């Protein structure tokens, strides 16, 4: 039972970043996105990735690799937007 | 070593939601926030909470309880904003 619950949880908290990455990409509206959040979260997911490697768990590595790519995408767009605003003044 | 890496990962991916919840609360700017993301993510964290209960892990319960509260806050503000827009037409 707990394994199933764990897989559902991992799927939802990983897949959740797909609509955000798509929404940010499509609308380029990142004003409501917190830069500190995505910075901390992306680094944190990087640590989960390293954790998965250390314990030799493919599901942990796989889920966090996807989350890492998606949250890095949002983070990259947010940084790009901040740079654009700063240098267009 | 892996335990330390896991705790750092858990701390970062949990604490990351504090600046987002604070930013959303302070600015009420949630236009860039994806409703499907926060809906899926909050439900997913709920499953992690249940998973922590099933395996009897206090750190998993504690970290996900905080994340659940913070992501629910952002989700609630986003829903509130959508309702306000819909009924103010």
N, CA and C atoms of all chains as a GROMACS GRO file, in nm:
protein
  534
    1UNK      N    1   0.084  -0.122   0.000
    1UNK     CA    2   0.000   0.000   0.000
    1UNK      C    3   0.088   0.126   0.000
    2UNK      N    4   0.188   0.133   0.091
    2UNK     CA    5   0.266   0.257   0.104
    2UNK      C    6   0.345   0.284  -0.024
    3UNK      N    7   0.389   0.175  -0.091
    3UNK     CA    8   0.464   0.194  -0.216
    3UNK      C    9   0.375   0.263  -0.320
    4UNK      N   10   0.250   0.217  -0.329
    4UNK     CA   11   0.156   0.277  -0.425
    4UNK      C   12   0.132   0.424  -0.394
    5UNK      N   13   0.110   0.453  -0.265
    5UNK     CA   14   0.088   0.592  -0.222
    5UNK      C   15   0.211   0.676  -0.255
    6UNK      N   16   0.329   0.619  -0.235
    6UNK     CA   17   0.454   0.691  -0.264
    6UNK      C   18   0.468   0.722  -0.412
    7UNK      N   19   0.432   0.625  -0.496
    7UNK     CA   20   0.442   0.646  -0.640
    7UNK      C   21   0.341   0.751  -0.689
    8UNK      N   22   0.218   0.748  -0.631
    8UNK     CA   23   0.118   0.849  -0.668
    8UNK      C   24   0.169   0.988  -0.628
    9UNK      N   25   0.223   0.997  -0.506
    9UNK     CA   26   0.275   1.125  -0.455
    9UNK      C   27   0.388   1.175  -0.545
   10UNK      N   28   0.480   1.085  -0.579
   10UNK     CA   29   0.596   1.123  -0.663
   10UNK      C   30   0.548   1.168  -0.800
   11UNK      N   31   0.451   1.094  -0.855
   11UNK     CA   32   0.399   1.131  -0.988
   11UNK      C   33   0.337   1.270  -0.984
   12UNK      N   34   0.248   1.296  -0.885
   12UNK     CA   35   0.177   1.424  -0.879
   12UNK      C   36   0.272   1.542  -0.857
   13UNK      N   37   0.365   1.527  -0.762
   13UNK     CA   38   0.453   1.641  -0.730
   13UNK      C   39   0.559   1.661  -0.839
   14UNK      N   40   0.578   1.561  -0.925
   14UNK     CA   41   0.668   1.577  -1.040
   14UNK      C   42   0.591   1.636  -1.158
   15UNK      N   43   0.480   1.570  -1.192
   15UNK     CA   44   0.400   1.612  -1.308
   15UNK      C   45   0.343   1.753  -1.289
   16UNK      N   46   0.328   1.795  -1.163
   16UNK     CA   47   0.268   1.927  -1.135
   16UNK      C   48   0.347   2.039  -1.204
   17UNK      N   49   0.477   2.017  -1.224
   17UNK     CA   50   0.559   2.126  -1.280
   17UNK      C   51   0.542   2.138  -1.431
   18UNK      N   52   0.480   2.036  -1.494
   18UNK     CA   53   0.459   2.044  -1.639
   18UNK      C   54   0.366   2.161  -1.673
   19UNK      N   55   0.244   2.170  -1.610
   19UNK     CA   56   0.157   2.285  -1.642
   19UNK      C   57   0.221   2.420  -1.609
   20UNK      N   58   0.300   2.428  -1.501
   20UNK     CA   59   0.363   2.557  -1.468
   20UNK      C   60   0.468   2.594  -1.574
   21UNK      N   61   0.551   2.499  -1.612
   21UNK     CA   62   0.655   2.527  -1.712
   21UNK      C   63   0.588   2.565  -1.845
   22UNK      N   64   0.484   2.493  -1.884
   22UNK     CA   65   0.409   2.522  -2.008
   22UNK      C   66   0.345   2.660  -1.999
   23UNK      N   67   0.279   2.689  -1.886
   23UNK     CA   68   0.208   2.818  -1.867
   23UNK      C   69   0.308   2.934  -1.875
   24UNK      N   70   0.421   2.919  -1.807
   24UNK     CA   71   0.524   3.025  -1.807
   24UNK      C   72   0.580   3.042  -1.947
   25UNK      N   73   0.603   2.931  -2.016
   25UNK     CA   74   0.659   2.935  -2.151
   25UNK      C   75   0.562   3.003  -2.247
   26UNK      N   76   0.433   2.968  -2.234
   26UNK     CA   77   0.332   3.016  -2.327
   26UNK      C   78   0.300   3.165  -2.303
   27UNK      N   79   0.287   3.202  -2.176
   27UNK     CA   80   0.241   3.339  -2.145
   27UNK      C   81   0.358   3.434  -2.119
   28UNK      N   82   0.474   3.378  -2.085
   28UNK     CA   83   0.590   3.461  -2.044
   28UNK      C   84   0.552   3.552  -1.928
   29UNK      N   85   0.445   3.518  -1.859
   29UNK     CA   86   0.402   3.594  -1.741
   29UNK      C   87   0.462   3.526  -1.618
   30UNK      N   88   0.573   3.581  -1.574
   30UNK     CA   89   0.639   3.521  -1.457
   30UNK      C   90   0.642   3.618  -1.340
   31UNK      N   91   0.560   3.725  -1.350
   31UNK     CA   92   0.570   3.829  -1.246
   31UNK      C   93   0.533   3.772  -1.109
   32UNK      N   94   0.438   3.677  -1.106
   32UNK     CA   95   0.393   3.626  -0.976
   32UNK      C   96   0.481   3.515  -0.923
   33UNK      N   97   0.582   3.476  -1.001
   33UNK     CA   98   0.669   3.366  -0.961
   33UNK      C   99   0.781   3.421  -0.872
   34UNK      N  100   0.806   3.353  -0.759
   34UNK     CA  101   0.909   3.398  -0.666
   34UNK      C  102   1.046   3.341  -0.707
   35UNK      N  103   1.140   3.432  -0.734
   35UNK     CA  104   1.276   3.388  -0.771
   35UNK      C  105   1.342   3.308  -0.658
   36UNK      N  106   1.334   3.357  -0.532
   36UNK     CA  107   1.395   3.277  -0.425
   36UNK      C  108   1.336   3.136  -0.415
   37UNK      N  109   1.203   3.124  -0.440
   37UNK     CA  110   1.142   2.991  -0.432
   37UNK      C  111   1.204   2.898  -0.536
   38UNK      N  112   1.204   2.943  -0.662
   38UNK     CA  113   1.253   2.851  -0.766
   38UNK      C  114   1.402   2.826  -0.755
   39UNK      N  115   1.477   2.921  -0.698
   39UNK     CA  116   1.620   2.898  -0.676
   39UNK      C  117   1.640   2.790  -0.571
   40UNK      N  118   1.571   2.808  -0.454
   40UNK     CA  119   1.584   2.710  -0.347
   40UNK      C  120   1.530   2.574  -0.389
   41UNK      N  121   1.415   2.577  -0.458
   41UNK     CA  122   1.349   2.450  -0.495
   41UNK      C  123   1.435   2.372  -0.593
   42UNK      N  124   1.491   2.441  -0.694
   42UNK     CA  125   1.573   2.373  -0.795
   42UNK      C  126   1.699   2.313  -0.733
   43UNK      N  127   1.762   2.390  -0.641
   43UNK     CA  128   1.880   2.336  -0.571
   43UNK      C  129   1.839   2.215  -0.485
   44UNK      N  130   1.723   2.229  -0.418
   44UNK     CA  131   1.673   2.120  -0.333
   44UNK      C  132   1.647   1.994  -0.413
   45UNK      N  133   1.588   2.008  -0.531
   45UNK     CA  134   1.561   1.892  -0.616
   45UNK      C  135   1.693   1.832  -0.665
   46UNK      N  136   1.793   1.918  -0.684
   46UNK     CA  137   1.926   1.869  -0.719
   46UNK      C  138   1.981   1.780  -0.608
   47UNK      N  139   1.956   1.818  -0.483
   47UNK     CA  140   1.999   1.736  -0.370
   47UNK      C  141   1.921   1.603  -0.366
   48UNK      N  142   1.789   1.610  -0.399
   48UNK     CA  143   1.710   1.484  -0.403
   48UNK      C  144   1.769   1.392  -0.511
   49UNK      N  145   1.812   1.450  -0.621
   49UNK     CA  146   1.873   1.374  -0.731
   49UNK      C  147   2.000   1.304  -0.680
   50UNK      N  148   2.082   1.380  -0.608
   50UNK     CA  149   2.206   1.325  -0.552
   50UNK      C  150   2.173   1.218  -0.448
   51UNK      N  151   2.067   1.242  -0.370
   51UNK     CA  152   2.021   1.144  -0.268
   51UNK      C  153   1.981   1.013  -0.337
   52UNK      N  154   1.906   1.026  -0.447
   52UNK     CA  155   1.863   0.908  -0.522
   52UNK      C  156   1.982   0.829  -0.574
   53UNK      N  157   2.085   0.901  -0.616
   53UNK     CA  158   2.209   0.836  -0.663
   53UNK      C  159   2.276   0.763  -0.547
   54UNK      N  160   2.285   0.830  -0.432
   54UNK     CA  161   2.354   0.770  -0.316
   54UNK      C  162   2.284   0.642  -0.268
   55UNK      N  163   2.147   0.641  -0.274
   55UNK     CA  164   2.077   0.521  -0.224
   55UNK      C  165   2.048   0.424  -0.339
   56UNK      N  166   2.090   0.466  -0.461
   56UNK     CA  167   2.074   0.376  -0.575
   56UNK      C  168   1.929   0.350  -0.611
   57UNK      N  169   1.846   0.457  -0.604
   57UNK     CA  170   1.703   0.440  -0.632
   57UNK      C  171   1.667   0.506  -0.765
   58UNK      N  172   1.638   0.424  -0.864
   58UNK     CA  173   1.605   0.475  -0.999
   58UNK      C  174   1.480   0.563  -0.997
   59UNK      N  175   1.370   0.522  -0.926
   59UNK     CA  176   1.251   0.608  -0.925
   59UNK      C  177   1.280   0.748  -0.867
   60UNK      N  178   1.357   0.754  -0.759
   60UNK     CA  179   1.390   0.885  -0.698
   60UNK      C  180   1.472   0.968  -0.797
   61UNK      N  181   1.567   0.904  -0.865
   61UNK     CA  182   1.650   0.975  -0.964
   61UNK      C  183   1.564   1.022  -1.079
   62UNK      N  184   1.481   0.933  -1.131
   62UNK     CA  185   1.399   0.963  -1.249
   62UNK      C  186   1.301   1.077  -1.221
   63UNK      N  187   1.225   1.066  -1.110
   63UNK     CA  188   1.124   1.169  -1.076
   63UNK      C  189   1.192   1.304  -1.057
   64UNK      N  190   1.303   1.305  -0.985
   64UNK     CA  191   1.368   1.434  -0.955
   64UNK      C  192   1.443   1.491  -1.074
   65UNK      N  193   1.483   1.405  -1.167
   65UNK     CA  194   1.547   1.455  -1.289
   65UNK      C  195   1.445   1.536  -1.370
   66UNK      N  196   1.323   1.483  -1.380
   66UNK     CA  197   1.216   1.553  -1.453
   66UNK      C  198   1.183   1.684  -1.382
   67UNK      N  199   1.166   1.677  -1.249
   67UNK     CA  200   1.132   1.799  -1.174
   67UNK      C  201   1.244   1.902  -1.188
   68UNK      N  202   1.368   1.853  -1.186
   68UNK     CA  203   1.484   1.944  -1.197
   68UNK      C  204   1.482   2.017  -1.331
   69UNK      N  205   1.455   1.944  -1.438
   69UNK     CA  206   1.452   2.005  -1.572
   69UNK      C  207   1.341   2.110  -1.581
   70UNK      N  208   1.222   2.073  -1.530
   70UNK     CA  209   1.106   2.163  -1.538
   70UNK      C  210   1.126   2.287  -1.451
   71UNK      N  211   1.173   2.268  -1.327
   71UNK     CA  212   1.188   2.386  -1.239
   71UNK      C  213   1.304   2.472  -1.286
   72UNK      N  214   1.406   2.410  -1.347
   72UNK     CA  215   1.517   2.490  -1.404
   72UNK      C  216   1.466   2.577  -1.518
   73UNK      N  217   1.372   2.522  -1.594
   73UNK     CA  218   1.314   2.596  -1.707
   73UNK      C  219   1.244   2.723  -1.656
   74UNK      N  220   1.162   2.705  -1.552
   74UNK     CA  221   1.090   2.820  -1.496
   74UNK      C  222   1.190   2.919  -1.436
   75UNK      N  223   1.289   2.866  -1.365
   75UNK     CA  224   1.391   2.951  -1.304
   75UNK      C  225   1.466   3.030  -1.412
   76UNK      N  226   1.502   2.962  -1.521
   76UNK     CA  227   1.574   3.027  -1.630
   76UNK      C  228   1.493   3.140  -1.690
   77UNK      N  229   1.363   3.115  -1.712
   77UNK     CA  230   1.277   3.218  -1.771
   77UNK      C  231   1.262   3.337  -1.676
   78UNK      N  232   1.253   3.307  -1.546
   78UNK     CA  233   1.238   3.414  -1.446
   78UNK      C  234   1.364   3.502  -1.444
   79UNK      N  235   1.482   3.437  -1.445
   79UNK     CA  236   1.609   3.513  -1.443
   79UNK      C  237   1.621   3.597  -1.570
   80UNK      N  238   1.583   3.536  -1.683
   80UNK     CA  239   1.588   3.605  -1.811
   80UNK      C  240   1.502   3.731  -1.807
   81UNK      N  241   1.383   3.718  -1.748
   81UNK     CA  242   1.289   3.831  -1.742
   81UNK      C  243   1.344   3.943  -1.655
   82UNK      N  244   1.404   3.904  -1.541
   82UNK     CA  245   1.461   4.004  -1.449
   82UNK      C  246   1.577   4.077  -1.518
   83UNK      N  247   1.662   4.003  -1.590
   83UNK     CA  248   1.776   4.064  -1.660
   83UNK      C  249   1.724   4.161  -1.768
   84UNK      N  250   1.620   4.117  -1.840
   84UNK     CA  251   1.565   4.199  -1.948
   84UNK      C  252   1.511   4.330  -1.890
   85UNK      N  253   1.440   4.321  -1.778
   85UNK     CA  254   1.384   4.442  -1.714
   85UNK      C  255   1.496   4.535  -1.669
   86UNK      N  256   1.601   4.474  -1.614
   86UNK     CA  257   1.709   4.555  -1.556
   86UNK      C  258   1.785   4.631  -1.666
   87UNK      N  259   1.807   4.565  -1.781
   87UNK     CA  260   1.892   4.629  -1.883
   87UNK      C  261   1.811   4.710  -1.983
   88UNK      N  262   1.677   4.704  -1.972
   88UNK     CA  263   1.597   4.784  -2.067
   88UNK      C  264   1.561   4.920  -2.011
   89UNK      N  265   1.608   4.948  -1.889
   89UNK     CA  266   1.571   5.079  -1.832
   89UNK      C  267   1.645   5.191  -1.903
   90UNK      N  268   2.607   0.975   0.513
   90UNK     CA  269   2.613   1.083   0.412
   90UNK      C  270   2.475   1.102   0.346
   91UNK      N  271   2.411   0.991   0.303
   91UNK     CA  272   2.286   1.005   0.228
   91UNK      C  273   2.176   1.066   0.316
   92UNK      N  274   2.180   1.036   0.446
   92UNK     CA  275   2.079   1.095   0.537
   92UNK      C  276   2.093   1.246   0.539
   93UNK      N  277   2.217   1.294   0.548
   93UNK     CA  278   2.240   1.440   0.549
   93UNK      C  279   2.191   1.503   0.420
   94UNK      N  280   2.225   1.439   0.307
   94UNK     CA  281   2.184   1.491   0.176
   94UNK      C  282   2.030   1.494   0.169
   95UNK      N  283   1.967   1.391   0.222
   95UNK     CA  284   1.821   1.384   0.221
   95UNK      C  285   1.758   1.495   0.304
   96UNK      N  286   1.818   1.521   0.420
   96UNK     CA  287   1.764   1.627   0.507
   96UNK      C  288   1.781   1.766   0.443
   97UNK      N  289   1.896   1.786   0.376
   97UNK     CA  290   1.918   1.916   0.309
   97UNK      C  291   1.816   1.931   0.197
   98UNK      N  292   1.796   1.822   0.120
   98UNK     CA  293   1.700   1.825   0.009
   98UNK      C  294   1.559   1.855   0.061
   99UNK      N  295   1.521   1.786   0.169
   99UNK     CA  296   1.387   1.804   0.227
   99UNK      C  297   1.371   1.946   0.278
  100UNK      N  298   1.475   1.996   0.344
  100UNK     CA  299   1.466   2.134   0.397
  100UNK      C  300   1.447   2.234   0.283
  101UNK      N  301   1.531   2.223   0.177
  101UNK     CA  302   1.525   2.321   0.067
  101UNK      C  303   1.392   2.316  -0.007
  102UNK      N  304   1.344   2.194  -0.039
  102UNK     CA  305   1.221   2.184  -0.118
  102UNK      C  306   1.097   2.216  -0.033
  103UNK      N  307   1.113   2.215   0.099
  103UNK     CA  308   1.003   2.257   0.187
  103UNK      C  309   1.009   2.407   0.208
  104UNK      N  310   1.125   2.455   0.251
  104UNK     CA  311   1.141   2.598   0.282
  104UNK      C  312   1.121   2.685   0.158
  105UNK      N  313   1.141   2.627   0.039
  105UNK     CA  314   1.128   2.705  -0.085
  105UNK      C  315   0.989   2.768  -0.098
  106UNK      N  316   0.889   2.705  -0.038
  106UNK     CA  317   0.752   2.756  -0.055
  106UNK      C  318   0.723   2.875   0.035
  107UNK      N  319   0.812   2.899   0.133
  107UNK     CA  320   0.790   3.016   0.221
  107UNK      C  321   0.800   3.146   0.140
  108UNK      N  322   0.909   3.170   0.062
  108UNK     CA  323   0.914   3.295  -0.015
  108UNK      C  324   0.801   3.306  -0.117
  109UNK      N  325   0.756   3.196  -0.176
  109UNK     CA  326   0.646   3.206  -0.273
  109UNK      C  327   0.516   3.244  -0.202
  110UNK      N  328   0.487   3.178  -0.091
  110UNK     CA  329   0.363   3.209  -0.017
  110UNK      C  330   0.366   3.353   0.029
  111UNK      N  331   0.482   3.398   0.080
  111UNK     CA  332   0.497   3.537   0.128
  111UNK      C  333   0.483   3.635   0.011
  112UNK      N  334   0.548   3.606  -0.099
  112UNK     CA  335   0.544   3.694  -0.218
  112UNK      C  336   0.400   3.706  -0.269
  113UNK      N  337   0.331   3.593  -0.280
  113UNK     CA  338   0.192   3.593  -0.328
  113UNK      C  339   0.103   3.670  -0.232
  114UNK      N  340   0.126   3.650  -0.102
  114UNK     CA  341   0.043   3.716   0.001
  114UNK      C  342   0.066   3.867  -0.005
  115UNK      N  343   0.194   3.906  -0.018
  115UNK     CA  344   0.231   4.049  -0.011
  115UNK      C  345   0.186   4.122  -0.140
  116UNK      N  346   0.207   4.059  -0.255
  116UNK     CA  347   0.182   4.131  -0.381
  116UNK      C  348   0.044   4.100  -0.438
  117UNK      N  349  -0.018   3.989  -0.396
  117UNK     CA  350  -0.146   3.944  -0.454
  117UNK      C  351  -0.133   3.927  -0.607
  118UNK      N  352  -0.008   3.917  -0.653
  118UNK     CA  353   0.015   3.897  -0.796
  118UNK      C  354   0.030   3.747  -0.819
  119UNK      N  355  -0.079   3.684  -0.862
  119UNK     CA  356  -0.075   3.540  -0.885
  119UNK      C  357  -0.101   3.507  -1.031
  120UNK      N  358  -0.091   3.608  -1.117
  120UNK     CA  359  -0.128   3.583  -1.257
  120UNK      C  360  -0.035   3.480  -1.321
  121UNK      N  361   0.093   3.480  -1.279
  121UNK     CA  362   0.188   3.388  -1.340
  121UNK      C  363   0.186   3.249  -1.280
  122UNK      N  364   0.104   3.232  -1.176
  122UNK     CA  365   0.098   3.104  -1.106
  122UNK      C  366  -0.001   3.012  -1.178
  123UNK      N  367   0.038   2.888  -1.202
  123UNK     CA  368  -0.047   2.791  -1.272
  123UNK      C  369  -0.140   2.721  -1.173
  124UNK      N  370  -0.271   2.738  -1.195
  124UNK     CA  371  -0.368   2.672  -1.106
  124UNK      C  372  -0.354   2.519  -1.112
  125UNK      N  373  -0.343   2.458  -1.234
  125UNK     CA  374  -0.327   2.312  -1.237
  125UNK      C  375  -0.203   2.265  -1.160
  126UNK      N  376  -0.093   2.346  -1.166
  126UNK     CA  377   0.028   2.305  -1.094
  126UNK      C  378   0.000   2.296  -0.945
  127UNK      N  379  -0.055   2.406  -0.890
  127UNK     CA  380  -0.071   2.408  -0.743
  127UNK      C  381  -0.178   2.310  -0.698
  128UNK      N  382  -0.276   2.281  -0.787
  128UNK     CA  383  -0.377   2.181  -0.750
  128UNK      C  384  -0.311   2.043  -0.743
  129UNK      N  385  -0.237   2.007  -0.848
  129UNK     CA  386  -0.171   1.876  -0.851
  129UNK      C  387  -0.066   1.865  -0.740
  130UNK      N  388   0.010   1.973  -0.724
  130UNK     CA  389   0.120   1.968  -0.627
  130UNK      C  390   0.067   1.953  -0.485
  131UNK      N  391  -0.039   2.028  -0.452
  131UNK     CA  392  -0.096   2.022  -0.316
  131UNK      C  393  -0.153   1.883  -0.287
  132UNK      N  394  -0.223   1.827  -0.388
  132UNK     CA  395  -0.276   1.691  -0.370
  132UNK      C  396  -0.159   1.592  -0.355
  133UNK      N  397  -0.055   1.612  -0.439
  133UNK     CA  398   0.062   1.523  -0.432
  133UNK      C  399   0.130   1.529  -0.297
  134UNK      N  400   0.143   1.648  -0.241
  134UNK     CA  401   0.205   1.663  -0.108
  134UNK      C  402   0.116   1.598  -0.002
  135UNK      N  403  -0.014   1.604  -0.025
  135UNK     CA  404  -0.108   1.534   0.065
  135UNK      C  405  -0.080   1.384   0.065
  136UNK      N  406  -0.050   1.331  -0.053
  136UNK     CA  407  -0.016   1.188  -0.062
  136UNK      C  408   0.118   1.160   0.008
  137UNK      N  409   0.214   1.252  -0.004
  137UNK     CA  410   0.343   1.234   0.068
  137UNK      C  411   0.319   1.231   0.218
  138UNK      N  412   0.226   1.316   0.263
  138UNK     CA  413   0.188   1.322   0.405
  138UNK      C  414   0.133   1.186   0.448
  139UNK      N  415   0.043   1.132   0.367
  139UNK     CA  416  -0.018   1.001   0.396
  139UNK      C  417   0.090   0.892   0.392
  140UNK      N  418   0.182   0.906   0.295
  140UNK     CA  419   0.293   0.809   0.284
  140UNK      C  420   0.377   0.811   0.410
  141UNK      N  421   0.411   0.931   0.459
  141UNK     CA  422   0.487   0.946   0.582
  141UNK      C  423   0.417   0.880   0.698
  142UNK      N  424   0.283   0.894   0.702
  142UNK     CA  425   0.204   0.830   0.811
  142UNK      C  426   0.215   0.678   0.798
  143UNK      N  427   0.200   0.627   0.674
  143UNK     CA  428   0.202   0.481   0.653
  143UNK      C  429   0.337   0.420   0.693
  144UNK      N  430   0.448   0.492   0.666
  144UNK     CA  431   0.578   0.434   0.698
  144UNK      C  432   0.626   0.480   0.836
  145UNK      N  433   0.542   0.563   0.901
  145UNK     CA  434   0.575   0.605   1.038
  145UNK      C  435   0.699   0.693   1.044
  146UNK      N  436   0.713   0.785   0.944
  146UNK     CA  437   0.833   0.869   0.943
  146UNK      C  438   0.797   1.013   0.980
  147UNK      N  439   0.839   1.053   1.097
  147UNK     CA  440   0.808   1.189   1.145
  147UNK      C  441   0.866   1.297   1.053
  148UNK      N  442   0.994   1.286   1.007
  148UNK     CA  443   1.049   1.390   0.918
  148UNK      C  444   0.968   1.406   0.789
  149UNK      N  445   0.925   1.293   0.731
  149UNK     CA  446   0.846   1.300   0.607
  149UNK      C  447   0.712   1.368   0.636
  150UNK      N  448   0.650   1.334   0.748
  150UNK     CA  449   0.522   1.396   0.786
  150UNK      C  450   0.541   1.545   0.811
  151UNK      N  451   0.643   1.577   0.889
  151UNK     CA  452   0.666   1.717   0.929
  151UNK      C  453   0.696   1.804   0.806
  152UNK      N  454   0.789   1.761   0.721
  152UNK     CA  455   0.828   1.841   0.603
  152UNK      C  456   0.708   1.861   0.512
  153UNK      N  457   0.632   1.755   0.489
  153UNK     CA  458   0.520   1.765   0.396
  153UNK      C  459   0.400   1.839   0.455
  154UNK      N  460   0.389   1.840   0.586
  154UNK     CA  461   0.282   1.917   0.650
  154UNK      C  462   0.305   2.066   0.625
  155UNK      N  463   0.431   2.109   0.639
  155UNK     CA  464   0.465   2.250   0.615
  155UNK      C  465   0.441   2.284   0.467
  156UNK      N  466   0.492   2.197   0.379
  156UNK     CA  467   0.474   2.223   0.236
  156UNK      C  468   0.326   2.227   0.200
  157UNK      N  469   0.249   2.138   0.262
  157UNK     CA  470   0.104   2.131   0.234
  157UNK      C  471   0.036   2.262   0.274
  158UNK      N  472   0.071   2.313   0.391
  158UNK     CA  473   0.009   2.438   0.438
  158UNK      C  474   0.045   2.554   0.346
  159UNK      N  475   0.174   2.561   0.307
  159UNK     CA  476   0.220   2.672   0.224
  159UNK      C  477   0.160   2.664   0.084
  160UNK      N  478   0.162   2.545   0.025
  160UNK     CA  479   0.110   2.535  -0.113
  160UNK      C  480  -0.042   2.552  -0.114
  161UNK      N  481  -0.109   2.510  -0.006
  161UNK     CA  482  -0.255   2.533   0.003
  161UNK      C  483  -0.284   2.682   0.009
  162UNK      N  484  -0.197   2.755   0.077
  162UNK     CA  485  -0.215   2.900   0.088
  162UNK      C  486  -0.210   2.964  -0.051
  163UNK      N  487  -0.109   2.926  -0.129
  163UNK     CA  488  -0.094   2.982  -0.264
  163UNK      C  489  -0.213   2.939  -0.350
  164UNK      N  490  -0.250   2.812  -0.338
  164UNK     CA  491  -0.365   2.759  -0.414
  164UNK      C  492  -0.493   2.835  -0.378
  165UNK      N  493  -0.512   2.859  -0.249
  165UNK     CA  494  -0.633   2.931  -0.204
  165UNK      C  495  -0.637   3.071  -0.259
  166UNK      N  496  -0.523   3.140  -0.258
  166UNK     CA  497  -0.518   3.278  -0.310
  166UNK      C  498  -0.544   3.279  -0.459
  167UNK      N  499  -0.491   3.179  -0.528
  167UNK     CA  500  -0.511   3.172  -0.675
  167UNK      C  501  -0.659   3.149  -0.706
  168UNK      N  502  -0.723   3.057  -0.634
  168UNK     CA  503  -0.866   3.027  -0.657
  168UNK      C  504  -0.949   3.152  -0.626
  169UNK      N  505  -0.913   3.218  -0.516
  169UNK     CA  506  -0.985   3.339  -0.475
  169UNK      C  507  -0.977   3.445  -0.585
  170UNK      N  508  -0.859   3.459  -0.644
  170UNK     CA  509  -0.838   3.560  -0.749
  170UNK      C  510  -0.921   3.527  -0.872
  171UNK      N  511  -0.924   3.399  -0.909
  171UNK     CA  512  -1.000   3.355  -1.028
  171UNK      C  513  -1.149   3.380  -1.006
  172UNK      N  514  -1.198   3.349  -0.885
  172UNK     CA  515  -1.340   3.370  -0.852
  172UNK      C  516  -1.372   3.520  -0.857
  173UNK      N  517  -1.282   3.601  -0.804
  173UNK     CA  518  -1.306   3.746  -0.801
  173UNK      C  519  -1.313   3.799  -0.944
  174UNK      N  520  -1.224   3.754  -1.030
  174UNK     CA  521  -1.224   3.800  -1.169
  174UNK      C  522  -1.353   3.758  -1.238
  175UNK      N  523  -1.397   3.634  -1.208
  175UNK     CA  524  -1.513   3.580  -1.277
  175UNK      C  525  -1.640   3.656  -1.237
  176UNK      N  526  -1.652   3.689  -1.109
  176UNK     CA  527  -1.779   3.750  -1.065
  176UNK      C  528  -1.778   3.902  -1.073
  177UNK      N  529  -1.661   3.959  -1.105
  177UNK     CA  530  -1.660   4.108  -1.115
  177UNK      C  531  -1.687   4.156  -1.256
  178UNK      N  532  -1.713   4.061  -1.351
  178UNK     CA  533  -1.738   4.107  -1.489
  178UNK      C  534  -1.872   4.177  -1.500
   0.00000   0.00000   0.00000
